[in-house]
Amino acid sequence: MDKKIIKEKLEQEKKNLEEQLKTFASKDPNLKGDWDSKYPNFGAETGSASLETEANEVEEYGSRLPVEFSLETRAKDISLALEKLDKGTFGKCEKCGQNIEEDRLEVHPAARFCLKCQS
């Protein structure tokens, strides 16, 4: 397994996740790796926000939160994998300490557990 290729793959995936997050969230300056969904504004700038518009804003915001959480979690896992690459601990299961299967790492390089411990 070529760790340089793995690192490039992780960095590209992290970049892609951050680009997705930027479309509806902003980085929290106080918490590393944390993002905050932006509250949508469908009509307030014109002063014409109706109850229906406001309800749509709330619904849109509510639908953004789980997407933000999922993307943010994946980005944090990738950052952790990159740190492990730098420390020389990449590819070790966090639970049992054994090597994570190479096939698993090729498919999911941010994997934190071997297949046995993941189950």
N, C-alpha and C positions, 0 to 999 in steps of 0.2 A: 504494500500500500504506500503510495507516494504522498507523503505528508504535505508537500508543496502544492500538489493538485487539490488535496483535501482543503487546505487553507484557502486557496483561491476560490474553491466552490463555496466554502462557508462565507467568505467575504462578499462574494457576489449575491448569495442568498440574503445576507443581512442588508446589503444595499437595496435589494428589491423590496424587502419587507419595510424598510424605512421609507422608501418612495411611496409605497401603498399607504402607510400610516400618515404621511405628509398630506395626503389628499383630504383627510378629514380630522386630523389631530395635530397637536403640536407637542414638542418635547417639554417635559416638566423641568424647569431649570433647577429645581430643588432636589430632585430624585434622579439619580443616574439610571438610565434605561427605562424611565417611566414616560408615558405619553398621556395626554389628556385630550379626549374628544372635544372638538369644537361644537358649540351649540349652533345649530343651523338657524339662519335668519332668512325666512322666505318673504318678508314683506314689511318688517318693522322700520327699515330705513325710509320707506315712503310714508310711513304712518298709516298704512292701510291694512294692518294685520287684523284679520277677523278671527273669531273664535276657531273657525275651521283651519285657518292658516296656523294659528298657535298650536292647535291639536296636532297638525301635521309636523310641526317642528319638534314637539315632544316625542311623537312616534319615531321620527327620523333619528333623533338623539338616542332614544332607547334602543334602536336597532344598531347604532354605531358602537355602543359599549361592548357587546360581546365580541364583535369583530376586532375592536381595539385590543381587548384582553388577549385574544387568540394570537394576533400578530405580534403583540408585545411579548408574550410568553415565548414564542418561537425565536424572536430576536434575542431575548435574554439567554435562551439555551445555546444559541449560536455564539454569543459573546463568551459564554462559559467555555464552550468547546475551543474557541480561539485562545482563551487564556490557558487552557490545558495543553494546547499545542506548544505554546511558548514555554510552559513549565516542564514539558516532557511527560505529562501524565495523561495525555490524550489516549483514548481507547481502552481505558480501565473502567470497569463497572463500579459505580459509586456505592453499590450495596455489598457485593461480595469481593471486589478487588481483582477479579479475574479479567482477562482480556475480553473485550466485546468482539463478537464475531466480525471478521473483515467484511463479509457480504452485507451485514447489517450497517456497518459504518459507511460503506460505499453508497448505500441507498439513503441512509439517514445519518450523515456525519455528526450531527449534534446529539446523537443517542447518548444517554447517560447511564443506561443499564444494559446488561446482556439480556438475551432473550429469556433465559430462565428466570432472572430476577424481575424482568418487566411483566411477566405473566402473573 
